[in-house]
Amino acid sequence: MIRIGIDARELVGDTTGTGRYLGELVTRWAARPDANRRELILYTPEPLPLAGAFPASARLREVVCGSGRGTWWEQTHLRRAVRSDPPDVFFAAAYTAPLALGIPLALSVHDVSFAAHPEWFRPTEGARRRLITRQAARRARVVFTFSEFSKREIVERLGVPADRVLIVHHGVTERPHGQGSREPLVLYVGSIFNRRRLPSAIAAFAAATAELPEARFVIAGADRTYPHLDLAEPARQAGVADRVEIRSYVSESELTSLYSRASAFVFLSEYEGFGLTPLEALAAGVPAVVLDTPVAREIYGAAACYVDPADDVRQAARALKLLLTRPDEAARQVVAARGIVSRYSWESAAAATLAAIEKVAG
């Protein structure tokens, strides 16, 4: 029986982004018909809500070690726990891993924005990410990433040989489509970074809905901006403060409700390794307006409305107004998205990731 150690700290608390990715993988690994062939050892700084989350046949073991969730926990408590009873392989789903583990390592690197654009990060945080991610990636037997664009960045900026970087696309969470007509609701979902141009999105929303006073814009995501952005200010300046709602977190049920009611999704990001939430919007029948970047073209193909980075506010406003006032145009984009969305499956992602992890375990 193969023993797979997993850094499970991203499953603690409110799971977003990487936590959702890891949760999708582990849930499917535990439910496989051959689940009894492997033991999944989940290392965590605090107990996980495992009861009832996995089939009784799944071989899962939780190891609670130390406290905290940052680099200190990773490089001390987590490393000590792994080395005290080494599994056959260790999987880290969020950029970094304990160094000098002495066993094969599989690592997921979602993007290398910290190396490509260090100005987007606080100096200490950026330096830490560049140092530990580069060292972990170079030591890993396999580095998972999620687009051709991201693979090129990892090879060029982290110095990882191309033959050790494996592209495994994310899957898309299936959500029910809204029944009947949708609301004049524009939606953004994802962590709030400066590179995602939320002030431009707010200005575009204001221009697009000048004659649609009933329209609303919901922004759902943790604020991780640096330098700090107060998104309430551009909303006030644009005269739409009462129509822009900023929420730091939404539950899965709330998110499903938002996707079922929204008429448009806006995501003006300059840099992504994949960009999952616009794809989720498309899968839920919500047309997406995105910045025209190489990775966006790679992932969304002909399914999205593209906005020139040099003219983002005007073009995004025009696209949003079209989607809010022309249901036929919105429907056309949703139909075009079906073929794109069908490429992405969590079942396939989980199977490919597990196969690669077991291969490097030898």
C-alpha positions in Angstrom: 0.0 0.0 0.0 1.3 3.4 -1.0 1.3 6.1 1.7 0.8 9.7 0.4 1.5 12.6 2.8 -0.5 15.8 2.1 -0.1 19.3 3.4 -3.8 19.8 4.3 -3.6 23.2 5.9 -5.6 24.8 3.0 -8.6 22.7 4.1 -8.7 24.5 7.5 -11.3 27.3 7.9 -12.9 29.0 4.9 -11.7 27.1 1.8 -11.1 29.3 -1.2 -8.8 29.0 -4.2 -6.1 26.4 -3.4 -8.3 24.9 -0.6 -11.0 24.2 -3.1 -8.5 22.7 -5.5 -7.0 20.4 -2.9 -10.5 19.5 -1.6 -11.6 18.4 -5.0 -8.6 16.2 -5.5 -8.7 14.5 -2.0 -12.5 13.9 -2.2 -12.1 12.1 -5.5 -9.0 10.1 -4.4 -10.9 8.9 -1.3 -13.9 7.8 -3.4 -12.0 5.8 -6.0 -12.8 2.1 -6.3 -9.1 1.3 -5.5 -9.0 3.7 -2.5 -7.9 0.9 -0.2 -4.6 0.6 -2.2 -3.3 3.8 -0.7 -3.3 5.7 2.6 -3.8 9.5 2.5 -2.1 11.2 5.5 -3.4 14.7 6.0 -1.0 16.9 8.0 -2.8 19.9 9.5 -2.3 22.5 12.2 -5.8 21.9 13.6 -8.5 19.2 13.3 -10.3 19.0 10.0 -14.1 18.3 9.7 -13.5 14.9 8.2 -16.5 13.1 9.8 -19.0 12.2 7.0 -16.9 13.9 4.3 -15.4 10.7 2.9 -16.5 7.1 2.2 -16.1 4.7 5.1 -13.8 2.6 2.8 -11.3 5.5 2.4 -8.0 5.2 4.1 -7.5 8.6 5.6 -5.4 9.5 8.6 -5.2 13.0 10.1 -2.0 14.2 11.8 -2.4 17.4 13.8 1.0 18.9 14.4 2.0 22.2 15.9 0.0 25.4 15.4 -0.1 28.2 12.9 -0.4 28.0 9.1 2.5 29.9 7.7 6.1 29.3 6.8 7.3 28.6 10.3 4.7 25.9 10.7 5.6 24.4 7.4 9.4 24.4 7.9 9.3 23.2 11.5 6.2 21.4 12.8 5.2 20.0 9.4 8.7 18.9 8.4 9.2 17.2 11.9 5.9 15.3 11.6 6.6 14.0 8.1 10.2 13.0 8.9 9.2 11.2 12.1 7.2 8.6 10.1 8.0 9.2 6.4 5.3 8.4 3.8 6.3 7.2 0.4 5.7 10.6 -1.2 4.6 14.1 -0.1 2.2 16.3 -2.0 2.1 20.1 -1.4 -0.8 21.9 -3.2 0.2 25.5 -2.5 3.5 26.6 -4.0 5.8 25.6 -1.1 6.8 22.6 0.9 9.1 21.6 3.8 12.6 21.5 2.6 15.0 18.6 3.2 12.2 16.0 3.7 14.2 13.2 2.3 11.3 11.6 0.4 9.9 12.3 -3.1 8.0 15.6 -3.4 5.2 16.5 -5.7 4.4 20.2 -5.8 1.6 22.4 -7.3 2.6 25.9 -8.4 -0.4 27.9 -9.5 1.5 30.9 -10.9 4.8 32.7 -10.4 3.4 36.3 -10.1 5.8 36.8 -7.2 8.7 36.3 -9.5 7.2 37.9 -12.6 5.9 41.0 -10.8 7.7 41.5 -7.4 6.2 45.0 -7.2 2.8 43.3 -6.5 4.0 41.9 -3.2 5.3 43.3 0.1 9.1 43.0 0.1 9.3 40.3 2.8 6.4 38.2 1.5 7.8 38.4 -2.1 11.3 37.4 -1.0 9.9 34.5 1.0 7.8 33.2 -1.8 10.6 33.5 -4.4 13.1 31.7 -2.1 11.0 28.8 -0.8 9.0 28.2 -4.0 12.1 28.2 -6.1 13.9 25.7 -3.8 10.8 23.5 -3.4 10.1 23.5 -7.2 13.7 22.5 -8.0 13.7 19.7 -5.5 10.3 18.3 -6.6 10.1 15.2 -8.7 7.1 16.7 -10.4 5.7 20.2 -10.5 2.0 20.5 -11.3 0.7 23.6 -13.0 -2.4 24.5 -15.0 -1.7 26.1 -18.3 1.0 26.3 -21.0 1.6 29.9 -20.0 2.2 29.0 -16.4 4.6 26.1 -17.4 6.7 28.5 -19.5 6.9 30.9 -16.5 7.9 28.2 -14.1 10.7 26.9 -16.5 12.0 30.4 -17.2 11.6 32.1 -13.8 12.2 29.2 -11.4 14.7 27.2 -13.4 12.8 23.9 -13.3 13.5 21.5 -16.2 10.5 21.4 -18.6 10.2 17.6 -18.4 9.4 17.9 -14.7 6.6 20.4 -15.1 3.2 18.7 -15.8 0.1 20.6 -16.9 -3.1 19.2 -15.4 -6.0 21.5 -16.0 -8.4 22.4 -13.2 -11.9 21.0 -13.3 -15.0 23.0 -13.1 -17.6 22.7 -10.3 -21.0 21.9 -11.8 -23.7 24.3 -10.6 -27.3 24.5 -11.6 -28.2 27.2 -14.1 -30.7 29.8 -13.1 -34.3 29.2 -14.0 -36.1 31.9 -16.1 -34.7 35.4 -16.6 -31.6 36.5 -14.7 -31.2 39.6 -12.6 -29.3 42.7 -13.8 -26.4 41.5 -11.6 -22.7 41.8 -12.5 -20.5 39.4 -10.5 -16.8 39.1 -9.6 -15.5 36.2 -7.6 -11.9 35.6 -6.5 -9.3 37.1 -4.2 -8.9 40.8 -4.7 -5.4 41.7 -6.0 -4.3 44.9 -7.7 -3.6 43.0 -10.9 -7.3 42.2 -11.2 -8.2 45.8 -11.8 -11.3 46.0 -9.7 -11.4 49.9 -9.8 -11.6 49.6 -13.6 -14.3 47.0 -13.3 -16.3 49.3 -11.0 -15.9 52.3 -13.4 -17.0 50.0 -16.3 -20.0 48.9 -14.3 -21.0 52.5 -13.6 -20.7 53.5 -17.2 -22.6 50.4 -18.4 -25.5 50.8 -16.0 -26.0 54.6 -16.1 -29.4 54.0 -17.5 -30.0 50.8 -15.5 -30.4 52.0 -11.9 -31.6 48.6 -10.8 -28.3 46.9 -11.7 -26.0 45.7 -9.0 -22.3 44.6 -8.8 -21.3 42.0 -6.3 -17.6 41.6 -5.6 -16.8 38.4 -3.5 -13.3 37.7 -2.4 -10.7 38.3 0.3 -8.9 41.7 0.0 -5.2 40.9 -0.6 -4.2 44.1 -2.3 -0.8 45.6 -2.1 -0.6 48.6 -2.0 -3.9 48.5 -0.3 -7.0 49.4 -2.4 -10.2 50.7 -0.7 -12.7 49.6 -3.3 -15.5 51.6 -1.7 -13.7 54.8 -2.8 -13.9 54.2 -6.6 -17.5 53.1 -6.1 -18.3 56.4 -4.4 -16.4 58.4 -7.0 -18.4 56.7 -9.8 -21.7 57.3 -8.0 -22.5 53.7 -7.6 -21.6 53.1 -3.9 -25.2 52.0 -3.1 -25.1 49.5 -6.0 -21.7 47.9 -5.3 -21.6 45.2 -2.6 -18.1 44.0 -1.5 -18.1 40.7 0.4 -14.9 39.1 1.8 -16.3 35.6 1.7 -19.4 33.7 0.5 -20.3 30.1 1.2 -20.8 27.5 -1.5 -24.5 27.8 -1.3 -24.3 31.6 -1.6 -21.9 31.3 -4.5 -24.3 28.9 -6.3 -27.1 31.4 -5.8 -25.0 34.3 -7.1 -24.0 32.4 -10.2 -27.6 31.4 -10.8 -28.8 35.0 -10.7 -26.0 36.9 -12.4 -26.2 38.2 -16.0 -22.5 38.9 -16.4 -19.2 38.1 -14.9 -16.2 40.5 -15.0 -12.5 39.5 -14.4 -10.0 42.1 -15.7 -6.9 40.3 -14.5 -3.5 41.1 -16.0 -1.8 37.9 -14.8 -3.1 34.4 -13.9 -1.8 30.9 -14.0 -5.2 29.6 -15.0 -8.1 31.8 -13.9 -10.8 29.4 -12.6 -13.7 31.6 -11.6 -14.5 33.0 -15.1 -14.6 29.4 -16.2 -17.0 28.5 -13.4 -19.2 31.4 -14.4 -19.3 30.2 -18.0 -20.2 26.7 -16.7 -23.1 28.2 -14.7 -24.4 30.0 -17.8 -23.0 33.4 -17.0 -21.2 35.3 -19.8 -17.7 36.4 -18.9 -15.8 39.6 -19.7 -12.1 39.2 -19.3 -8.9 41.1 -20.0 -7.2 40.0 -23.3 -4.1 38.1 -22.1 -2.3 35.0 -23.4 -3.5 32.8 -20.6 -7.1 34.0 -21.0 -7.0 33.1 -24.7 -5.5 29.7 -23.8 -8.1 28.8 -21.2 -11.4 30.4 -22.4 -10.9 30.3 -26.1 -13.9 31.8 -28.0 -16.1 31.5 -25.0 -15.4 35.0 -23.4 -15.7 38.6 -24.2 -12.2 40.1 -24.4 -11.1 43.6 -23.4 -8.0 45.4 -24.6 -5.8 46.1 -21.5 -5.1 49.6 -22.9 -8.8 50.5 -23.1 -10.2 48.3 -20.3 -12.9 50.6 -18.8 -14.5 51.7 -22.1 -14.5 48.2 -23.7 -15.6 46.5 -20.5 -18.5 49.0 -20.1 -19.6 48.3 -23.7 -19.4 44.5 -23.2 -21.3 44.6 -19.9 -24.0 46.9 -21.3 -24.5 44.5 -24.2 -24.8 41.5 -21.9 -27.2 43.2 -19.5 -29.5 44.6 -22.2 -29.3 41.9 -25.0 -30.3 38.5 -23.7 -29.8 37.0 -27.1 -26.1 38.1 -27.1 -25.6 36.6 -23.6 -27.2 33.4 -24.8 -24.9 33.2 -27.8 -21.9 33.4 -25.6 -23.2 30.8 -23.2 -23.7 28.4 -26.1 -20.2 29.0 -27.4 -18.9 28.3 -23.9 -20.2 24.7 -23.7 -17.5 23.2 -25.8 -14.8 25.0 -23.9 -16.1 24.1 -20.5 -16.4 20.4 -21.4 -12.6 20.3 -21.6 -12.2 20.7 -17.8 -13.1 17.9 -15.4 -12.2 17.4 -11.7 -12.4 13.6 -12.2 -9.7 13.8 -14.9 -7.6 16.3 -12.9 -7.7 14.1 -9.8 -6.8 10.9 -11.8 -3.9 12.6 -13.7 -2.5 14.2 -10.5 -2.7 10.9 -8.5 -1.0 8.9 -11.3 1.9 11.4 -11.4 2.3 11.4 -7.6 2.3 7.6 -7.5 4.8 7.4 -10.3 7.3 9.7 -8.5 6.8 7.6 -5.4 8.5 4.8 -7.3 
